[in-house]
Amino acid sequence: MSLTDKTIANSYKDLLQLDNSNNGIGGAGTLVKDGEGSSTMLTLGQRNTKIQPTAHNHSQTFRVQDTSGNNILNVDTSNSLVKVNETQTTANTQYLRFIGKSIDVDNGTHIAVPINPNPSGSAVTFGTATNPEAPSVSNNGDDWIHYLHYVDTNITVDAVTILVGGNGASGDALNFHLCSIATSDGTTVSSWSGTTIVADHVGMGTAGYEQFYRESLSIQSADVDAGNYLALTIEGNGTNSDYSVNALVRYHIR
């Protein structure tokens, strides 16, 4: 719109102003309003600029786009996310990997997959129930540390992808669980207070060493709070093969 030949009465509502008693922009910031006094999301100051929704949060509160209208930067105040780039991935996306070599699955037992592919010591198991349950630390603290990822800030798990292959001519049906393990202990950990299933895949069929498999786990409880530990388990319904596992966990910081 051009202001040419427009009177103040016919155009003032479309003008942006500071409503600051003719004092201009303040050092701490002044809310920008239209000519009728309705507030915008924008606060301008000599030392800072702020964008804050006035009515309600929105999934596209602030956007930067290319010439084709594709989002390059999107601030989502509804979900407290900042998404970036062509894929609009959460800006602080991180990755965690679990890698196990020739894991000897035992019919019905949940066996932990290590962070390091060649851990020393004994395997850590999570029982034989439908879902894994972390056992107490009993004279095997040196074994546990090979299987745990400590969560030092609140995170949300976005995806878990499993690559798995067996070393036998025939395979077994496999179950995978990504677990969040809670403890009431401080810096000296000797017991667990609960196990939450973050993601799982139950009944993955395998047919031996002529191929490997890629599967995605279903997210069950995405948010993992600081102070918990992440562990991945594999369970087989037989003993036809030992299995190598390469698991990728994608998450972002909340």
N, C-alpha and C positions, 0 to 999 in steps of 0.2 A: 504494500500500500504506500502510495506517495501522499505527503501532506499538502501538496500543491492545491491551492484553492479550498482547503479544508478549514472550517472554523474550529475554534477550540471546543465549542459545544458539540460539534459533530465528530470529534476525533479523540477527545480526552480519554475515553475508556480504553482505547487501543495503545495508549502510551504507558511505558514503564517508568516508575518513579520510586523514590526511596522512602517517602513519608517520614522524613527525619527533621522536621521543623527548619528546613532550609540549611541544615548543617552538613549536607553531603554525606559521603561515605565515612563511617566511623572506623576506628582502628580494629575493633573486635568484630565488625561486620554489621551490616544493616540489611534487613529483609527487603527484597524487591517486590513491589506490588504493581498492579495495573492502575490506570487512572481512576477507577472506581473504588480502589482500596482493597481489592481481592488479592490475597497473598499468592505468590509463586513459590516454587521449591527452592529458589536461589537466594542465598545471602552473600553479599559482596562486602569485603573489608579491605583495609590497607595491609593487613597481615595474613588474611586467610580468606578462603572461599568455601562455602558449605552448600550442599544440596541435600535437602531433607523434605520428604513428602509431607504435605500439609493435611491431607485427608486420610489416606491409608497407604500401606505399603503396596508395592507392585513388582511383578517379575521382571519388568524392564524400566526401572526407575531412571537409569542413566545409560545411554548408548552412544557408542562411536561406530559409525558405519563407513564402508567403502562406497565408491561411486555407484555401485549396483544395488545398494541398500542392504548389504549383508553385514550383520553385526561382527565387529572386530573386538569390541569391549562392551560388556553388558553387566551392569550392577543390579542384582536382584535383591531388593530389600525384603521381599516376602519370605525368602528362604535363606537370607544372610549369605549370599554367594556372589562371587565375582567370576564371570566367565569370559574367556579370551580366545582369540585366534579363530581360524576357519572352523574348527570343530566345536567351538564354544564349550570347551572343557573348563572345569573349575580351575581357577588360576593357581592354587597351591596344591595341585594334584601330586601325590607321591606314590611310590611303588615299593612293595615288599615281596621278597621271593623266598619260598621254601623249596629246598632241593634235597631229594633222597635217592640213594642208589641201592638197588637190589634189596628192597625192604621185604623181609620174609613175613608175609601176612599169615596170620594164624586165624583159623576159622572162627569168626565172631568177635575177635578182639580189636579194639580201636588202638592203632599204633601211631605214635607221633611221627611226623615228617620233619626232619631237621632243617635249620636255617643253613647250616654248613653241610655240604654233600658228603663229607667224610668225618662224621663225629667220632670221637673216642668214647669209650665206655659202653654202657648198656642202653638198649632202647627204652623209651618211656612209653608206657601203655596207659590207656584211659578206660579200662574196664570192658565189659561185654554187654552192657545195656543197649537199648535202642539208640540212645544218644550218648556220646562220650561224657565221662565225668572225671575231672582231674583228681588223681589220688594224692594222698599226702606226700610230702617230701620226706622220704625215709632212708637216710644214709645214702642218698643218690643225688645230692645237690649239684655235684659236678656233672652229672648226666643231664639234668634239667636244663642247664643254661644253653645247651646246644639246640633246644627245641622251642625256645621262647623269644618273642619280640615284646619288649617293654614299651607300653604306650605312655609317653610322657606328657601328652596334651590331648584334649578331646578330638576324636576323629570320626569321620563317617566313611564306612567301606562302600565303595561304588560298584566294584566288580571283582570277581575271583575267577581266574581261568586256570584249568588244570591240563597239563600234558602228562600222559601216563603211558607206559609200555611195559609188557611182561617179558620175561626171559624164557618162558616155557612154550611148548607147542600148543598148549591150550590155556585158556584163561579162567578167571573167576569174575563173579559179579562184585563190584567194588562200591563202597560208600565213602564219601569224603565229607568232613565237617571242619569248618573254620570256627574255632572256639575263642571266646573272650573269658579269661579266667580271672576272678576277683580274689583279693586277699585282704584281710584286715591287718596283716603284718606291715611293718614299716620297711626299713632297709634290710632287715634280716628276715628272709622269707622261709618259713618251714611248714606252712599249711595254706589251704585254699578255702574260700568261703562260698564259692559258687562258680558254675560253668554255664555260660550262655552261648547258644548256637547263633553265630553271626551269619553263616551261609552254609549250605549243604547241597549235596547231590547224592541221591540214594538209588542204587540199582544200576550203576553203570556197567554194561556188559562188555567183556573183553574176550578176545579169541586167540591170544597167543602172540608170538613174536613177529609175525608177518606184517604187522602194522603197529602204529601207535595211535593214541586217541587224544582229542582235544575236547574238553567239555567245560561249560560254565556252571558255576554253582549258583543256586538260587539264594538271594539275600533274604534272611529271616529277621535279623535285628541289626540294622546298619550302624547305629551309633555305638561307639566304644569310648568310654570315659577314661580320662587320665588315671593312671595308677593300676590299670588292668594289664593283663598279658595276653598276647595272641598266640595260638597254637593251631596247627593243622594236623588232622588225623586221617588215616586210611584204614579201612576195614574190608576184608574179603570174606566171601562165603565158602572158600575152599583153600587149598594149598597147591594149586596147579602151577603157579608161577610166583617168582619174586618180582617186585615192581620198582621201576625207577619213576620218580615223580618230579616234575618241574612246575611249580605253582606260582602264579603271579597275582598279587593282591593290589588292586588300585584303590586308593583312598584319598580323602582330602581333610585338611585340618579345619575344625569348626571354629 
